[in-house]
Amino acid sequence: MIRAAFRRHRAVSFTVLALTVVLLAATAAELAARTLLQDRLATAAGRALGKDSTVDVDGGPALLALLDRHLDAVTISNDHATLGRIPDVSVRARLQDVRLTGKRAGTVAAIHAAVEVPARSLQDLTGTKASRLPVTDVHLDEKTDTITLGLGQAGLGQATVQPRLEDGRVTLHLENAEVLGRPAPPRLVDRIQNTLTTRTAADYPLGLKATSLDVTPTGLSIGLDAGRTRLPAKTKT
């Protein structure tokens, strides 16, 4: 009777040990699969939005998703992304129905991205230190939906700019400019507008188009959307 109990105890111990090994192996495989998915998507996101993008894979088991090469949804975040030619913006993009393909690429059924452009990024976008009238200050007015750029040192001049949505991009239009309290010379007005036009003309990554725009006390809040698009593939070196 004692031997039978010992055999049963030993059998139970072996069963528990075997289940533990299986569970640990499954957990390790799941973690490895999730890491692989995140690394692969982070690489693709880095090519689109810049390095240091973080990836959050939604939904069920990552191992199953890796085998199926399909993800219901993925969230990509980057606090120092580049949007077109706008530097150092905060982006949070949600990708729906992601299907992985070869060459570390894939397709996405739809994307929505929320972008915050701080005043400092607007200053970098609109000004240059080499200019005789560098942009030294940025003031945002959410009531009038305008941006006032301080030009030169000690309030030498200013330019009022209105952001608009045009052809899926955010553009900046010069409303007026003045130097020493008087209207700026036409050549300076043209130069400012040409700079604004050139620097907002670039397309956005992942086929994104700007669909909403708000001026806030701290910057611009932009909503972007895209339909079916391809994730950028790894380029050959």
C-alpha positions as CSV (number, residue, x, y, z in Angstrom):
1,M,0.0,0.0,0.0
2,I,2.9,2.3,0.9
3,R,4.6,1.4,-2.4
4,A,1.4,2.1,-4.4
5,A,1.1,5.5,-2.7
6,F,4.7,6.2,-3.5
7,R,4.2,5.2,-7.1
8,R,1.2,7.5,-7.4
9,H,3.1,10.4,-5.8
10,R,6.0,9.8,-8.2
11,A,3.6,9.7,-11.2
12,V,1.9,13.0,-10.0
13,S,5.3,14.6,-9.6
14,F,6.4,13.6,-13.0
15,T,3.2,14.9,-14.5
16,V,3.5,18.2,-12.7
17,L,7.2,18.5,-13.8
18,A,6.2,17.7,-17.4
19,L,3.4,20.3,-17.4
20,T,5.8,22.8,-15.9
21,V,8.3,22.2,-18.6
22,V,5.6,22.5,-21.3
23,L,4.3,25.7,-19.7
24,L,7.8,27.3,-19.5
25,A,8.5,26.3,-23.1
26,A,5.2,27.8,-24.3
27,T,5.9,31.0,-22.3
28,A,9.4,31.3,-23.7
29,A,8.1,30.7,-27.3
30,E,5.4,33.3,-26.8
31,L,7.8,35.9,-25.4
32,A,10.2,35.2,-28.3
33,A,7.4,35.5,-30.9
34,R,6.2,38.8,-29.3
35,T,9.8,40.2,-29.3
36,L,10.3,39.1,-32.9
37,L,7.1,40.8,-34.0
38,Q,7.9,44.0,-32.1
39,D,11.4,44.1,-33.5
40,R,10.2,43.6,-37.0
41,L,7.5,46.2,-36.8
42,A,9.8,48.6,-35.0
43,T,12.2,48.3,-37.8
44,A,9.5,49.1,-40.4
45,A,8.2,51.9,-38.2
46,G,11.7,53.3,-37.8
47,R,12.1,53.6,-41.6
48,A,8.8,55.5,-41.7
49,L,8.8,57.6,-38.6
50,G,12.4,57.6,-37.4
51,K,14.4,55.6,-34.9
52,D,13.2,54.9,-31.3
53,S,9.7,54.0,-32.3
54,T,8.0,51.7,-29.8
55,V,5.5,49.0,-30.9
56,D,2.6,47.5,-28.9
57,V,1.0,44.4,-30.5
58,D,-2.7,44.1,-29.6
59,G,-4.8,41.0,-29.2
60,G,-4.1,37.3,-28.8
61,P,-1.1,35.1,-28.7
62,A,1.9,36.5,-30.5
63,L,3.1,33.0,-31.5
64,L,-0.1,32.4,-33.4
65,A,0.1,35.8,-35.0
66,L,3.6,35.1,-36.1
67,L,2.7,31.8,-37.6
68,D,-0.4,33.3,-39.3
69,R,1.5,36.4,-40.3
70,H,-1.5,38.5,-39.3
71,L,-2.1,41.0,-36.6
72,D,-5.5,42.6,-35.8
73,A,-4.0,45.9,-34.6
74,V,-0.7,47.5,-33.8
75,T,0.1,50.8,-32.0
76,I,3.3,52.6,-32.9
77,S,4.5,55.6,-30.8
78,N,7.4,57.9,-31.3
79,D,8.0,61.2,-29.3
80,H,10.7,62.4,-31.6
81,A,9.4,61.5,-35.1
82,T,9.7,63.5,-38.3
83,L,6.5,64.2,-40.2
84,G,7.3,65.3,-43.7
85,R,9.9,68.0,-42.9
86,I,8.5,68.8,-39.5
87,P,11.1,67.7,-36.9
88,D,10.7,66.3,-33.4
89,V,6.9,65.7,-33.3
90,S,5.0,63.2,-31.1
91,V,3.2,60.5,-33.1
92,R,0.8,57.8,-32.0
93,A,-0.3,55.6,-34.9
94,R,-2.8,52.8,-34.9
95,L,-2.5,50.2,-37.7
96,Q,-5.4,47.9,-38.4
97,D,-5.3,44.5,-40.0
98,V,-1.5,44.1,-40.4
99,R,-0.3,41.3,-42.7
100,L,3.3,40.5,-42.7
101,T,5.1,39.5,-46.0
102,G,8.6,38.6,-47.0
103,K,11.6,40.9,-46.9
104,R,10.6,42.3,-43.5
105,A,7.7,44.2,-45.0
106,G,3.9,44.0,-44.9
107,T,0.6,45.6,-45.6
108,V,-1.9,47.5,-43.5
109,A,-5.6,47.9,-44.1
110,A,-6.0,51.3,-42.4
111,I,-4.0,53.7,-40.3
112,H,-5.0,56.6,-38.0
113,A,-2.3,58.7,-36.4
114,A,-2.5,61.5,-33.9
115,V,0.4,64.0,-34.1
116,E,1.4,66.8,-31.7
117,V,3.7,69.5,-33.1
118,P,5.2,71.6,-30.3
119,A,6.1,75.2,-30.7
120,R,9.8,74.4,-30.7
121,S,9.3,72.2,-33.8
122,L,7.4,75.0,-35.5
123,Q,10.3,77.4,-34.8
124,D,12.8,74.9,-36.3
125,L,10.5,74.4,-39.3
126,T,9.9,78.0,-40.1
127,G,13.3,79.6,-39.3
128,T,16.9,79.4,-39.9
129,K,19.8,80.7,-37.7
130,A,21.6,81.8,-40.9
131,S,18.8,84.3,-41.8
132,R,19.1,88.0,-41.0
133,L,15.7,87.7,-39.3
134,P,15.8,84.3,-37.6
135,V,12.6,83.0,-35.9
136,T,13.2,83.7,-32.2
137,D,9.8,83.1,-30.8
138,V,6.5,81.3,-31.5
139,H,3.1,82.3,-30.2
140,L,0.0,80.2,-30.9
141,D,-3.5,81.7,-30.8
142,E,-6.2,79.0,-30.7
143,K,-9.0,81.6,-31.0
144,T,-7.8,82.9,-34.3
145,D,-6.1,79.7,-35.4
146,T,-2.9,81.6,-36.2
147,I,0.8,81.4,-35.3
148,T,2.8,84.5,-34.7
149,L,6.5,84.2,-35.4
150,G,8.9,86.6,-33.7
151,L,11.6,87.7,-36.1
152,G,15.0,88.9,-35.1
153,Q,16.2,89.9,-31.6
154,A,14.4,92.1,-29.2
155,G,11.1,92.0,-31.2
156,L,12.5,93.4,-34.4
157,G,9.7,92.0,-36.5
158,Q,6.9,89.4,-36.6
159,A,5.0,87.4,-39.0
160,T,1.4,86.0,-38.6
161,V,0.9,82.6,-40.2
162,Q,-2.2,80.5,-40.6
163,P,-2.0,76.7,-40.9
164,R,-4.4,75.1,-43.3
165,L,-5.3,71.7,-44.7
166,E,-4.5,71.4,-48.4
167,D,-4.3,68.2,-50.5
168,G,-3.8,66.0,-47.4
169,R,-1.0,68.2,-46.0
170,V,-0.7,70.9,-43.4
171,T,0.5,74.1,-45.1
172,L,1.5,77.5,-43.6
173,H,0.2,80.7,-45.2
174,L,1.6,84.1,-44.4
175,E,-1.1,86.5,-43.3
176,N,1.1,89.5,-42.7
177,A,4.6,90.5,-41.8
178,E,6.1,93.6,-40.3
179,V,9.5,94.9,-39.3
180,L,9.9,97.7,-36.7
181,G,6.1,98.1,-36.6
182,R,5.8,98.7,-40.4
183,P,4.8,96.3,-43.2
184,A,7.6,94.2,-44.3
185,P,9.2,94.8,-47.7
186,P,7.7,92.7,-50.5
187,R,10.9,90.8,-51.1
188,L,11.0,89.7,-47.4
189,V,7.3,88.7,-47.6
190,D,8.0,86.6,-50.7
191,R,11.0,85.0,-49.0
192,I,9.1,84.1,-45.9
193,Q,6.2,82.6,-47.9
194,N,8.6,80.6,-50.2
195,T,10.3,79.2,-47.1
196,L,6.9,78.1,-45.6
197,T,5.8,76.6,-48.9
198,T,9.0,74.6,-49.5
199,R,9.2,73.3,-46.0
200,T,5.6,72.0,-45.8
201,A,5.5,70.5,-49.3
202,A,6.9,67.0,-48.4
203,D,4.6,64.0,-48.4
204,Y,3.9,62.1,-45.1
205,P,5.1,58.5,-44.5
206,L,2.9,55.4,-44.9
207,G,0.5,57.2,-47.3
208,L,-0.9,59.3,-44.5
209,K,-3.0,62.3,-45.3
210,A,-3.8,65.1,-42.9
211,T,-7.6,65.1,-42.2
212,S,-7.9,67.3,-39.1
213,L,-5.9,70.3,-37.7
214,D,-6.2,72.3,-34.6
215,V,-4.1,75.2,-33.1
216,T,-3.6,74.6,-29.4
217,P,-1.8,76.8,-26.8
218,T,1.3,74.6,-27.1
219,G,1.4,73.7,-30.8
220,L,-0.5,72.0,-33.6
221,S,-2.7,68.9,-33.2
222,I,-3.0,67.0,-36.4
223,G,-5.0,63.9,-37.3
224,L,-3.9,61.7,-40.2
225,D,-5.5,58.8,-42.0
226,A,-4.5,56.3,-44.7
227,G,-6.2,53.4,-46.4
228,R,-4.5,50.2,-47.5
229,T,-0.8,50.7,-47.7
230,R,2.5,48.9,-47.5
231,L,4.9,48.9,-44.7
232,P,8.4,50.0,-46.0
233,A,10.6,47.0,-46.8
234,K,14.2,46.8,-45.7
235,T,16.4,48.4,-48.2
236,K,19.4,46.6,-49.7
237,T,22.8,47.8,-48.5
